[in-house]
Amino acid sequence: MIDLRSDTVTKPSAEMRRAMAEAEVGDDVFLEDPTVNKLQERAAQIFGREAALFVPSGSMGNLACVMAQTRPGQEVICETNGHVYNYEMGSLSAIGGLLPRIVDGEDGILSWSAIEAAIRPKVYYRPQTALICLENTVNMAGGTVYPTALANEICDRAHERGVHVHLDGARVFNAATYLKEDVAGMSKKFDSVQFCLSKGLGAPVGSMIVGTRDFIERCRPIRKMLGGGMRQAGVLAAAGLVALEKGPKRLQEDHDNARVLAERLAQTPGVTLNAAKVHTNIVIFSVKNSGFSSANFLARLAKQHVLAVPVDADRVRMVTHLDVTRHDIEEAADAVENTLS
């Protein structure tokens, strides 16, 4: 199978497996796991922050960051297609007691003018805007990237209004690769950042939160409350350290493969796709003009040994990653053509 469902399907490398087997461990709830501590220190260093916290998943990381900067009854501004709103089980409301305020972006990218219009006036009988959540890259917009100047403008203007800004940077290293910038510089104005080790970087489990030391200490008990108090977690952190050091260096290969895939698909009858908008490792396309629903198309495609996921009734998502080669990409494109012919 050529598995293009997500960059989360990658298998840990031999180097990761060795690091996991040999990891020095302790009880992380007592802050005594040396490998977890090393991972947290390294993540903070890479992002130019005071501290970091290892969490089991990006969803938990996002929720902990949000809860540490809000209180129940307040509003959180999110883009319409944002992951925190669409794919995290309604946790903003169900657990955080917060109201998502949804704003449309262009290709998933919010402007300050759109955000400003959604900020509540300072009136006691209206729910107050506490936080803005941006996503970089924007998963369901096809891996689009916030220009750093725009992200900085949003943070600066939000801070002037007394509103915090959180970055769901699940694939922030992909964004940095596309922009040819470093993650510290492009994210420095955000109050908090969450990024995933288990997506393009290739670790089997885990995400990181970075911020000030005070902020991280506010997130730590929230992590425990959410069930994220891991014990000898160094066996996981060891893989995360390898991912953090080695993973970012090879992401351009995934982007190149995604561009090749997009260009091939854009030429396929029955597929609707603007290949020029594919910037990172996510390719989203429509099969509506083929007469297939996405579900029917994917069922037929799987018979040709290619896996992808539906976005909705008409659209399909494919994601390139370290376990697919250029040859796999060409074969996947051939399989799409055969399925639709």
C-alpha positions in Angstrom: 0.0 0.0 0.0 1.0 3.6 -0.7 -0.4 5.3 2.3 -1.1 9.0 1.7 -3.8 9.4 4.4 -1.5 11.5 6.6 2.0 12.2 7.7 1.0 10.6 11.0 1.3 7.1 9.5 5.1 7.0 9.4 7.0 4.3 11.2 9.8 5.1 13.6 13.3 4.8 12.1 15.9 2.3 13.2 17.7 5.2 14.9 14.5 6.1 16.8 14.0 2.5 17.9 17.5 2.3 19.2 17.1 5.6 21.1 13.9 4.4 22.6 15.4 1.1 23.7 18.4 2.8 25.3 16.6 5.8 26.8 17.4 6.8 30.4 14.1 7.2 32.2 12.5 8.3 35.4 9.1 9.4 36.7 8.1 12.4 34.7 5.2 13.3 37.0 7.9 13.9 39.6 9.9 15.8 36.9 12.5 13.1 37.1 12.7 11.7 33.6 16.0 12.9 32.2 15.2 12.2 28.5 11.9 14.1 28.8 13.7 17.0 30.4 16.3 17.0 27.7 13.6 17.0 25.0 11.8 19.9 26.7 15.1 21.9 27.0 15.9 21.3 23.4 12.5 22.3 22.1 12.6 25.5 24.2 16.1 26.3 22.8 15.0 25.7 19.2 12.0 28.0 19.6 13.9 30.6 21.6 11.6 30.2 24.6 12.1 29.9 28.3 10.5 26.4 28.7 8.6 23.6 27.0 6.3 20.7 27.9 6.0 17.3 26.3 2.4 16.2 25.8 0.9 13.0 24.3 -0.9 14.7 21.4 -1.4 17.9 19.5 -5.0 18.1 20.6 -4.0 17.9 24.2 -1.3 20.5 23.6 -3.7 22.9 22.0 -6.3 22.5 24.7 -3.8 23.0 27.5 -2.6 26.2 25.9 -6.1 27.5 25.3 -7.2 26.7 28.9 -4.1 28.3 30.4 -5.0 31.6 28.7 -8.8 31.8 29.1 -11.7 31.1 31.5 -15.1 29.5 30.9 -17.6 31.8 29.1 -15.0 33.6 27.0 -14.6 33.4 23.2 -11.8 32.0 21.1 -11.5 33.2 17.5 -10.7 30.4 15.1 -10.6 30.1 11.3 -13.6 28.3 9.8 -11.5 25.3 8.7 -9.2 25.3 11.8 -8.2 22.1 13.4 -9.0 23.3 17.0 -12.6 23.9 15.9 -13.2 20.9 13.5 -11.0 18.0 14.7 -10.5 18.2 18.4 -13.8 16.8 19.6 -15.4 20.1 20.6 -13.0 20.2 23.5 -13.0 24.1 23.5 -16.6 23.9 24.7 -16.9 20.5 26.2 -13.9 20.8 28.5 -12.7 24.4 28.3 -16.2 26.0 28.6 -15.3 28.3 25.8 -17.2 29.7 22.8 -15.5 29.3 19.4 -16.0 32.4 17.2 -15.5 31.3 13.6 -14.1 33.6 11.0 -13.6 32.9 7.3 -10.1 33.2 5.9 -8.7 33.2 2.4 -7.3 29.7 1.8 -7.4 29.3 5.5 -5.4 32.4 6.2 -7.0 35.1 8.5 -6.4 38.8 8.0 -6.2 41.2 10.9 -9.3 43.1 9.5 -11.3 39.9 9.6 -10.2 39.1 13.1 -10.7 42.6 14.4 -14.3 42.6 13.2 -14.9 39.5 15.4 -13.4 40.8 18.6 -16.2 41.5 21.1 -16.7 45.1 22.4 -15.8 45.5 26.1 -19.4 45.3 27.4 -20.1 43.3 30.5 -23.1 41.5 29.1 -21.3 40.1 26.0 -18.9 37.2 26.0 -15.4 38.5 25.9 -12.7 37.6 23.3 -9.8 36.0 25.2 -7.7 34.3 22.6 -7.0 34.0 18.8 -5.9 30.6 17.5 -4.0 30.5 14.2 -2.9 27.3 12.4 0.3 27.1 10.4 0.3 25.2 8.1 -3.5 25.2 7.6 -4.4 21.5 7.2 -7.8 21.7 5.6 -6.8 24.5 3.3 -4.2 22.3 1.7 -1.2 23.1 3.8 -1.2 26.9 3.2 1.3 29.0 5.1 1.0 32.3 7.1 3.5 34.9 5.9 5.5 35.8 9.0 4.8 39.5 8.5 1.0 38.8 8.7 1.4 36.6 11.7 3.4 39.3 13.5 0.8 41.9 12.6 -2.0 39.8 14.0 0.0 39.2 17.2 0.9 42.9 17.6 -2.6 44.2 17.0 -4.2 41.5 19.2 -1.8 42.4 22.1 -2.8 46.0 21.8 -6.4 44.9 22.3 -5.4 42.7 25.3 -6.0 39.5 23.5 -3.6 36.5 23.5 -2.6 34.6 20.4 -1.9 30.8 20.2 -0.3 29.1 17.3 -1.4 25.6 16.5 1.9 24.8 14.8 1.3 21.1 14.2 3.3 21.4 11.0 5.2 24.6 11.8 8.4 23.1 10.5 6.8 22.6 7.1 5.8 26.2 7.2 9.4 27.2 8.1 10.7 25.0 5.3 8.4 26.7 2.8 9.3 30.2 4.0 13.0 29.3 4.3 12.9 30.8 7.9 13.6 29.4 11.3 10.7 28.5 13.7 12.0 30.7 16.4 11.9 33.9 14.3 8.6 33.1 12.6 6.7 32.3 15.9 8.4 34.6 18.4 5.3 36.9 18.8 2.9 34.2 19.7 2.0 33.8 23.4 2.1 30.0 23.0 3.0 27.5 20.4 2.1 23.8 20.0 3.9 21.7 17.5 3.8 18.0 16.6 6.7 15.5 16.7 4.5 12.8 15.3 3.6 14.3 11.9 6.2 15.2 9.3 9.1 14.9 11.8 8.4 11.2 12.1 8.1 10.4 15.8 5.6 7.7 16.8 4.0 9.8 19.6 4.0 13.3 21.0 3.8 17.0 20.7 5.4 20.0 22.4 4.2 23.2 24.0 6.6 26.1 24.2 6.3 29.5 26.0 7.4 31.4 29.0 8.3 29.4 32.1 5.3 30.8 34.0 3.0 29.8 31.1 4.4 26.2 31.0 3.9 25.9 34.7 0.3 26.9 34.2 0.0 24.2 31.5 1.5 21.4 33.5 -1.4 20.8 35.9 -3.8 21.1 33.0 -1.9 18.4 31.2 -2.2 16.2 34.4 -6.0 17.0 34.6 -6.5 15.9 31.0 -4.8 12.6 31.6 -1.4 13.5 30.2 0.7 12.8 33.3 3.1 10.2 31.8 5.5 8.2 33.9 8.6 6.7 32.3 7.9 8.8 29.2 11.6 9.0 28.2 11.1 6.0 25.9 8.8 8.3 23.8 10.8 11.5 24.3 13.9 9.7 23.0 12.2 9.3 19.6 11.0 12.9 19.8 14.6 14.0 20.2 15.7 12.2 17.1 12.6 13.6 15.2 13.4 17.1 16.4 17.0 17.0 15.2 16.7 15.0 12.0 13.1 15.5 10.8 13.1 19.2 9.7 16.1 18.7 7.5 14.3 16.5 5.1 10.9 18.2 4.8 11.7 19.8 1.5 11.6 16.3 -0.1 8.0 15.9 1.1 7.1 19.3 -0.4 8.7 18.4 -3.7 6.8 15.1 -3.8 3.6 16.9 -3.1 4.2 19.4 -5.9 4.9 16.5 -8.4 1.7 14.8 -7.2 -0.4 18.0 -7.5 0.9 18.7 -11.0 0.1 15.2 -12.1 -3.4 15.2 -10.6 -4.2 18.7 -12.0 -3.8 17.1 -15.5 -6.0 14.2 -14.7 -9.6 14.3 -16.3 -12.2 14.4 -13.5 -9.9 16.1 -11.0 -10.2 19.7 -10.0 -7.0 21.1 -8.4 -4.9 24.3 -8.6 -1.4 22.9 -8.3 0.1 26.4 -7.8 -1.6 26.5 -4.3 0.2 23.4 -3.1 3.0 24.8 -1.0 3.9 22.1 1.5 3.0 18.4 1.9 -0.8 18.4 1.7 -2.7 18.0 -1.6 -6.5 18.5 -1.5 -8.5 18.0 -4.7 -12.1 17.5 -5.9 -13.4 14.5 -7.9 -16.9 16.0 -8.3 -16.5 16.4 -12.1 -15.7 12.7 -12.4 -19.1 11.7 -11.2 -17.7 9.9 -8.2 -18.3 10.8 -4.6 -15.1 11.0 -2.6 -16.1 7.8 -0.7 -16.6 5.8 -3.9 -13.5 7.1 -5.5 -11.4 6.2 -2.4 -12.9 2.7 -2.2 -11.9 2.1 -5.9 -8.5 3.7 -5.3 -7.7 1.4 -2.4 -8.1 -1.5 -4.7 -5.2 -0.1 -6.6 -3.2 0.0 -3.4 -3.3 3.7 -2.7 -4.9 5.1 0.5 -6.2 8.7 1.1 -8.9 10.3 3.1 -12.1 12.2 2.3 -12.4 15.9 3.2 -16.1 16.0 2.3 -18.5 14.4 -0.2 -16.4 15.7 -3.2 -12.9 16.4 -1.9 -10.0 14.1 -1.1 -6.7 14.8 0.9 -3.3 13.2 0.2 -0.3 13.9 2.4 3.3 13.2 1.5 5.8 12.0 4.2 9.1 10.3 4.8 7.7 6.8 4.1 6.7 7.6 0.5 9.2 8.0 -2.4 9.0 9.8 -5.7 8.3 6.4 -7.3 5.4 5.9 -4.9 4.1 9.4 -5.9 4.2 8.5 -9.6 2.4 5.2 -8.9 -0.2 7.0 -6.9 -0.9 9.5 -9.7 -1.2 6.6 -12.1 -3.6 4.9 -9.8 -5.8 8.0 -9.7 -5.8 8.2 -13.5 -6.7 4.5 -13.8 -9.5 4.9 -11.2 -11.1 7.8 -13.0 -10.6 6.5 -16.5 
